[in-house]
Amino acid sequence: MSQPAERYIAHATLVANDVLAKHAADVDRQARWPSESLAAVAQAGLLGLTVPATLGGAAQGPRTFATVLSTLAEQCASSGMIYFMHICGTQVIAGASNFGQRDDVLKAIAAGKHLSTLAFSEKGSRSHFWAPVSQAKAAGDGCKLSADKSWVTSAGHADSYVVSTLAAGATGPTASTLYFVPKGAPGFTVAGQWTGLGLRGNASTPMKLDNVSVSSTDRISGEGEGFGVMLNTVLPWFQLGSAAVAIGIARSAVNGTRKHLSEAKLEHLGQSLSSLPNLRAELAKMQIITDTQSAFLNHVAGKMENPQPDTMLAVLESKAAATEAALEVTDRAMRVCGGTAFSGRLPVERNFRDARAGSVMAPTSDVLYDFIGKALLGIPLF
Ligand SMILES: Cc1cc2nc3c(=O)[nH]c(=O)nc-3n(C[C@H](O)[C@H](O)[C@H](O)COP(=O)(O)OP(=O)(O)OC[C@H]3O[C@@H](n4cnc5c(N)ncnc54)[C@H](O)[C@@H]3O)c2cc1C
């Protein structure tokens, strides 16, 4: 790792341990926006982690991103998820060379003053985010957008949204265009409240676009070329980010379990739970799974930095592998920590709930298994 990379990882560690750890339980309990944590992340210069240096950013790549994100998510998975959707949005904006406000928005992100996110999933096409059912209507030099977005992380809190709809003249189900829609655009509203099982701080509510006006300069993909951006830009960062959040959650579950085994007493035996060999073996398995996934994540991030013919296959594997592993690790944590975990008195119970989201976030594990199988057999994914 380069010196700047290590500096940003050190910042992330400090912010995670000093701020995110302090507020995570309350954020989860109240299902509230983690304002203190996001302010600290912005203050530490992490919002602009991947923004080019010429625009004031840290110009870091996938490996630093994965380490920074898993460090944040280990202490507060909700904050990690918000941060990771922000980086996905930032990457789309950074690649949008024809977008009029590109440099100004990226400068604001680098200055810690702008939070981005993705508004892809729709009520009509569910987890098949690559196929929006909404369609732009041509109006003057721009369009009117109407859509039912089913889940938008940071809804109502992000400063701007990367919105997908079918292009006005679309001829197929994936002929989408991506638009930059700022917070407060007339007709763009939050349509509900977020009270999820896990990731309760990330405000992933539905949002509605009702005849929202966008001009041709608000386009952040070519007309009808949104699908290519989703596949080539969003997917790799999204997969890597999902995996990093899952690994952060798994690490937290390993640590929480270790702590409980050391501290919980069997007073009548004069021992702690750590005296039970089966529980120690469970802890060992959790650690092995988590370390294996960490190593694979680093491997995939390295492949993104130096692309090879099998990079996309590894990218597809990364999210399925890590999110399923987090389910296994947190499930083991719940068993090992017994009724105390079930009662909600230990952080592993939050880890268990938070981990559930990863495998059903699109592309879901089921879909990824199908994609990976197709890729191995030389069958086109779409
Ligand atoms: C916490 C959280 C935050 C989110 N944030 C965002 C966000 O910021 N932006 C955004 O755009 N979206 C976001 N989403 C939405 C997410 O990406 C999915 O679109 C959503 O979880 C799908 O839920 P659903 O009930 O519609 O799934 P469904 O599509 O109804 O899936 C139900 C089941 O069917 C399976 N399935 C579906 N299709 C196939 C297939 N082709 N082959 C095999 N099995 C299949 C799935 O694996 C799943 O098990 C978020 C979701 C969550 C949970």
The ligand as an SDF file (V2000), in Angstrom:
LIG
                    3D

 53 58  0  0  0  0  0  0  0  0999 V2000
  -30.7830   -2.3810    2.9040 C   0  0  0  0  0  0  0  0  0  0  0  0
  -31.0490   -2.2280    1.4500 C   0  0  0  0  0  0  0  0  0  0  0  0
  -30.5970   -1.1010    0.7960 C   0  0  0  0  0  0  0  0  0  0  0  0
  -30.8430   -0.9270   -0.5770 C   0  0  0  0  0  0  0  0  0  0  0  0
  -30.3890    0.2000   -1.1920 N   0  0  0  0  0  0  0  0  0  0  0  0
  -30.6230    0.3910   -2.5200 C   0  0  0  0  0  0  0  0  0  0  0  0
  -30.1680    1.5790   -3.1950 C   0  0  0  0  0  0  0  0  0  0  0  0
  -29.5300    2.4550   -2.6050 O   0  0  0  0  0  0  0  0  0  0  0  0
  -30.4470    1.7260   -4.5070 N   0  0  0  0  0  0  0  0  0  0  0  0
  -31.1190    0.7820   -5.2040 C   0  0  0  0  0  0  0  0  0  0  0  0
  -31.3090    0.9560   -6.4080 O   0  0  0  0  0  0  0  0  0  0  0  0
  -31.5680   -0.3570   -4.5890 N   0  0  0  0  0  0  0  0  0  0  0  0
  -31.3310   -0.5660   -3.2850 C   0  0  0  0  0  0  0  0  0  0  0  0
  -31.7900   -1.7190   -2.6520 N   0  0  0  0  0  0  0  0  0  0  0  0
  -32.5970   -2.6690   -3.4300 C   0  0  0  0  0  0  0  0  0  0  0  0
  -31.8940   -3.9780   -3.7260 C   0  0  0  0  0  0  0  0  0  0  0  0
  -30.7930   -3.7860   -4.5750 O   0  0  0  0  0  0  0  0  0  0  0  0
  -32.8820   -4.9720   -4.3560 C   0  0  0  0  0  0  0  0  0  0  0  0
  -33.4810   -4.3910   -5.4870 O   0  0  0  0  0  0  0  0  0  0  0  0
  -33.9670   -5.3770   -3.3960 C   0  0  0  0  0  0  0  0  0  0  0  0
  -33.3810   -5.8460   -2.2020 O   0  0  0  0  0  0  0  0  0  0  0  0
  -34.8120   -6.4740   -4.0270 C   0  0  0  0  0  0  0  0  0  0  0  0
  -35.8690   -6.8230   -3.1610 O   0  0  0  0  0  0  0  0  0  0  0  0
  -37.1730   -7.5210   -3.7770 P   0  0  0  0  0  0  0  0  0  0  0  0
  -38.0680   -7.8800   -2.6530 O   0  0  0  0  0  0  0  0  0  0  0  0
  -37.7370   -6.6780   -4.8440 O   0  0  0  0  0  0  0  0  0  0  0  0
  -36.5280   -8.8360   -4.3880 O   0  0  0  0  0  0  0  0  0  0  0  0
  -37.1070   -9.7890   -5.5040 P   0  0  0  0  0  0  0  0  0  0  0  0
  -36.6080   -9.3710   -6.8300 O   0  0  0  0  0  0  0  0  0  0  0  0
  -38.5790   -9.9390   -5.3230 O   0  0  0  0  0  0  0  0  0  0  0  0
  -36.3730  -11.1690   -5.1300 O   0  0  0  0  0  0  0  0  0  0  0  0
  -36.9840  -12.1790   -4.2950 C   0  0  0  0  0  0  0  0  0  0  0  0
  -36.1340  -13.4330   -4.3700 C   0  0  0  0  0  0  0  0  0  0  0  0
  -36.0970  -13.9000   -5.7280 O   0  0  0  0  0  0  0  0  0  0  0  0
  -34.7750  -14.1750   -6.1120 C   0  0  0  0  0  0  0  0  0  0  0  0
  -34.6150  -13.8840   -7.5420 N   0  0  0  0  0  0  0  0  0  0  0  0
  -34.9600  -12.7360   -8.1970 C   0  0  0  0  0  0  0  0  0  0  0  0
  -34.6140  -12.8190   -9.4960 N   0  0  0  0  0  0  0  0  0  0  0  0
  -34.0410  -14.0140   -9.6830 C   0  0  0  0  0  0  0  0  0  0  0  0
  -33.4640  -14.6920  -10.8090 C   0  0  0  0  0  0  0  0  0  0  0  0
  -33.4260  -14.1100  -12.0080 N   0  0  0  0  0  0  0  0  0  0  0  0
  -32.9500  -15.9100  -10.6120 N   0  0  0  0  0  0  0  0  0  0  0  0
  -33.0100  -16.5050   -9.3970 C   0  0  0  0  0  0  0  0  0  0  0  0
  -33.5390  -15.9360   -8.3010 N   0  0  0  0  0  0  0  0  0  0  0  0
  -34.0430  -14.7000   -8.4300 C   0  0  0  0  0  0  0  0  0  0  0  0
  -33.9220  -13.2440   -5.2700 C   0  0  0  0  0  0  0  0  0  0  0  0
  -32.6060  -13.7720   -5.1190 O   0  0  0  0  0  0  0  0  0  0  0  0
  -34.6740  -13.2110   -3.9470 C   0  0  0  0  0  0  0  0  0  0  0  0
  -34.2520  -14.2630   -3.1160 O   0  0  0  0  0  0  0  0  0  0  0  0
  -31.5540   -1.9140   -1.2900 C   0  0  0  0  0  0  0  0  0  0  0  0
  -31.9930   -3.0660   -0.6210 C   0  0  0  0  0  0  0  0  0  0  0  0
  -31.7590   -3.2300    0.7340 C   0  0  0  0  0  0  0  0  0  0  0  0
  -32.2510   -4.4830    1.4250 C   0  0  0  0  0  0  0  0  0  0  0  0
  1  2  1  0
  2  3  1  0
  2 52  2  0
  3  4  2  0
  4  5  1  0
  4 50  1  0
  5  6  2  0
  6  7  1  0
  6 13  1  0
  7  8  2  0
  7  9  1  0
  9 10  1  0
 10 11  2  0
 10 12  1  0
 12 13  2  0
 13 14  1  0
 14 15  1  0
 14 50  1  0
 15 16  1  0
 16 17  1  0
 16 18  1  0
 18 19  1  0
 18 20  1  0
 20 21  1  0
 20 22  1  0
 22 23  1  0
 23 24  1  0
 24 25  2  0
 24 26  1  0
 24 27  1  0
 27 28  1  0
 28 29  2  0
 28 30  1  0
 28 31  1  0
 31 32  1  0
 32 33  1  0
 33 34  1  0
 33 48  1  0
 34 35  1  0
 35 36  1  0
 35 46  1  0
 36 37  1  0
 36 45  1  0
 37 38  2  0
 38 39  1  0
 39 40  1  0
 39 45  2  0
 40 41  1  0
 40 42  2  0
 42 43  1  0
 43 44  2  0
 44 45  1  0
 46 47  1  0
 46 48  1  0
 48 49  1  0
 50 51  2  0
 51 52  1  0
 52 53  1  0
M  END
$$$$
